[in-house]
Amino acid sequence: MASRRAEENLAGDLAAPLCTWTPCATPLQYHESVDKLPLFVFGPLAFAATLLLIATGIRSAIVKFRSRPTPEQLKATYDSYLRRLLHPQPDAVEKELGKLLPERLLRLYEDKSAIQVAGFQLEEPGSKRWWPKRWQVYCFEPLDLESLNESPYEEELGPGFCFATTGRGSWYWIAASDQRAKDSPVIFLDYDGGRSHGETVAASLDEFLNLPRLSAQ
């Protein structure tokens, strides 16, 4: 009987280390190691990507700063624009168009003070007080071939001239014709993502120039 108990005790002693030897924390440690694996693998890549973004941003800022025109360049650009504006070339433009520009447009460019006015808004009469319709005018375009070639051309409208711009990719256009007209409607060419493309701003250039004016915002 005693020997049997001794054998059972011995068997218990041998079995006990088997239970305590297999640590319960081993599966947890394994999962923790697996969870950290993406950090070890992708961590350096994310860090490198961040450095690349920072470097790209700094480089873009430097390029933008270097490409910024100097005060001398800005003055030269404005002087060139003003010289062209004050010396219109209607004959060259009409020859290129094969049509004649309205008389009212030619008189506009003869008015040296009126043609230099810039940075204003025209308010459409009869529009709602709480949501008035306003047309932005950045400046008048020089009447020459350079402006004609740089302006958009609409097949549906035919020959004409963009005499003013919003400065944001949109223009105010007036038609040319076989016979010189006294005046002509002003059409808005919207390439700035708005919904006013092809809309008639005024029934004539004279009406357009006499709309109520506000300072540009």
C-alpha positions in Angstrom: 0.0 0.0 0.0 2.8 2.4 0.9 4.6 1.6 -2.3 1.5 2.4 -4.3 1.2 5.8 -2.6 4.8 6.5 -3.3 4.3 5.7 -6.9 1.3 8.0 -7.1 3.2 10.8 -5.4 6.1 10.3 -7.8 3.7 10.4 -10.7 2.2 13.6 -9.3 5.6 15.2 -8.9 6.5 14.3 -12.5 3.2 15.7 -13.8 3.4 19.0 -11.9 6.4 20.4 -13.8 4.7 19.6 -17.1 1.8 22.0 -16.2 4.1 24.7 -14.8 6.7 24.4 -17.5 4.3 25.4 -20.3 3.9 29.1 -19.5 0.4 30.6 -20.0 2.0 33.9 -21.2 3.6 32.4 -24.3 0.5 32.8 -26.7 0.2 36.5 -25.5 3.8 37.2 -26.1 3.5 35.7 -29.5 0.5 37.9 -30.5 2.3 40.9 -29.1 5.3 40.1 -31.3 3.0 39.7 -34.3 1.2 43.0 -33.5 4.6 44.8 -33.5 5.7 43.3 -36.8 3.9 46.0 -39.0 5.6 48.7 -36.9 9.0 47.1 -37.5 8.4 46.6 -41.2 6.4 49.8 -42.1 7.7 52.1 -39.5 10.8 53.1 -41.4 8.9 53.3 -44.6 6.4 55.7 -43.0 9.2 57.8 -41.5 10.9 57.9 -44.9 7.7 59.0 -46.6 7.2 61.7 -44.0 10.7 63.0 -44.7 10.0 62.9 -48.4 6.9 65.0 -48.0 8.7 67.5 -45.9 11.5 67.7 -48.4 9.1 68.1 -51.3 7.2 70.9 -49.5 10.4 72.8 -48.7 11.6 72.4 -52.3 8.2 73.6 -53.6 8.3 76.6 -51.3 11.9 77.5 -52.4 11.0 77.2 -56.1 7.9 79.3 -55.6 9.9 81.9 -53.7 12.6 82.0 -56.4 10.0 82.2 -59.2 8.2 85.1 -57.5 8.7 88.2 -59.7 10.8 91.0 -58.3 9.5 94.6 -58.0 11.5 95.5 -61.1 10.0 92.7 -63.1 6.5 93.7 -61.9 7.1 97.3 -63.0 8.4 96.2 -66.3 5.3 94.0 -66.9 3.0 96.8 -66.0 4.8 99.4 -68.1 4.6 97.0 -71.1 0.8 96.4 -70.4 0.2 100.2 -70.1 2.1 101.0 -73.3 0.0 98.5 -75.2 -3.2 99.6 -73.6 -2.6 103.3 -74.5 -1.5 102.5 -78.1 -4.3 100.3 -79.5 -3.9 98.6 -82.9 -7.5 98.2 -84.2 -6.4 97.9 -87.8 -4.2 94.9 -87.1 -6.9 93.2 -85.0 -9.6 93.8 -87.6 -7.3 92.5 -90.4 -6.7 89.3 -88.4 -10.4 88.9 -87.7 -11.5 89.7 -91.2 -14.3 91.7 -89.5 -14.9 95.2 -88.2 -15.1 96.1 -84.5 -18.0 98.1 -83.1 -17.6 101.9 -83.2 -18.3 102.1 -79.4 -15.4 99.8 -78.7 -13.0 101.9 -80.7 -14.1 105.0 -78.9 -13.5 103.3 -75.6 -9.8 102.8 -76.4 -9.6 106.4 -77.5 -10.6 107.5 -74.0 -7.2 107.1 -72.3 -8.6 107.7 -68.8 -11.6 105.3 -69.1 -9.5 102.5 -70.5 -7.1 102.6 -67.5 -9.7 102.1 -64.8 -9.3 98.7 -63.2 -10.4 96.6 -60.2 -14.2 97.2 -60.1 -17.5 95.5 -60.1 -20.6 96.2 -62.2 -23.9 95.6 -60.6 -26.7 94.4 -62.8 -29.8 96.6 -62.4 -33.0 94.9 -61.1 -31.1 92.2 -59.3 -32.2 91.1 -55.8 -31.1 93.4 -53.0 -30.1 90.5 -50.8 -28.3 88.7 -53.7 -27.3 91.2 -56.3 -25.8 90.1 -59.6 -22.3 91.6 -60.0 -19.7 91.3 -62.7 -16.0 91.4 -61.7 -13.7 93.5 -64.0 -10.0 93.2 -63.3 -8.8 95.3 -66.2 -9.3 96.2 -69.8 -7.3 94.2 -72.3 -5.0 96.0 -74.8 -6.4 96.2 -78.3 -3.7 94.4 -80.2 -2.8 91.0 -81.7 -1.1 89.8 -78.5 -4.4 90.1 -76.6 -6.3 88.6 -79.5 -4.1 85.5 -79.7 -4.1 85.0 -76.0 -7.9 85.2 -75.7 -10.3 82.2 -76.1 -12.2 81.7 -79.4 -15.7 80.4 -79.4 -16.8 78.8 -82.7 -20.5 79.4 -81.9 -19.9 83.1 -81.4 -17.6 83.7 -84.3 -15.1 86.5 -84.7 -14.9 89.1 -81.8 -12.6 90.6 -79.2 -12.3 90.0 -75.5 -11.9 93.6 -74.3 -11.9 93.0 -70.5 -11.0 90.2 -68.1 -11.9 89.1 -64.6 -8.2 88.1 -64.0 -9.4 84.6 -63.2 -9.8 83.0 -66.6 -12.9 84.7 -67.8 -13.5 87.5 -70.3 -16.0 90.0 -71.6 -16.4 89.6 -75.3 -17.9 91.7 -78.1 -18.6 90.7 -81.6 -17.1 91.9 -84.9 -19.1 92.1 -88.1 -18.9 92.6 -91.8 -20.2 96.2 -91.5 -19.1 98.4 -88.7 -21.8 98.4 -86.1 -22.4 101.3 -83.7 -22.5 99.0 -80.7 -22.9 95.3 -79.9 -23.9 93.1 -76.9 -21.4 92.1 -74.3 -21.1 88.4 -73.7 -19.4 86.8 -70.7 -17.0 83.9 -71.4 -16.7 82.0 -68.2 -13.8 79.5 -67.9 -13.5 79.7 -64.1 -16.0 77.0 -63.4 -19.0 79.2 -63.0 -22.4 79.0 -64.6 -22.4 82.2 -66.5 -20.7 81.1 -69.7 -22.3 82.7 -72.7 -24.5 84.9 -70.7 -25.3 88.4 -72.0 -24.1 90.9 -69.5 -25.4 94.0 -71.3 -27.3 94.7 -74.5 -24.6 97.0 -75.6 -21.1 98.1 -74.7 -22.4 101.5 -73.8 -24.8 100.0 -71.4 -22.1 97.8 -69.9 -19.8 100.8 -69.3 -22.6 102.7 -67.6 -23.7 100.0 -65.1 -23.3 101.0 -61.4 -19.8 100.5 -60.3 -18.5 99.2 -57.0 -14.9 98.7 -55.8 -13.6 95.2 -56.3 -13.8 92.9 -53.2 
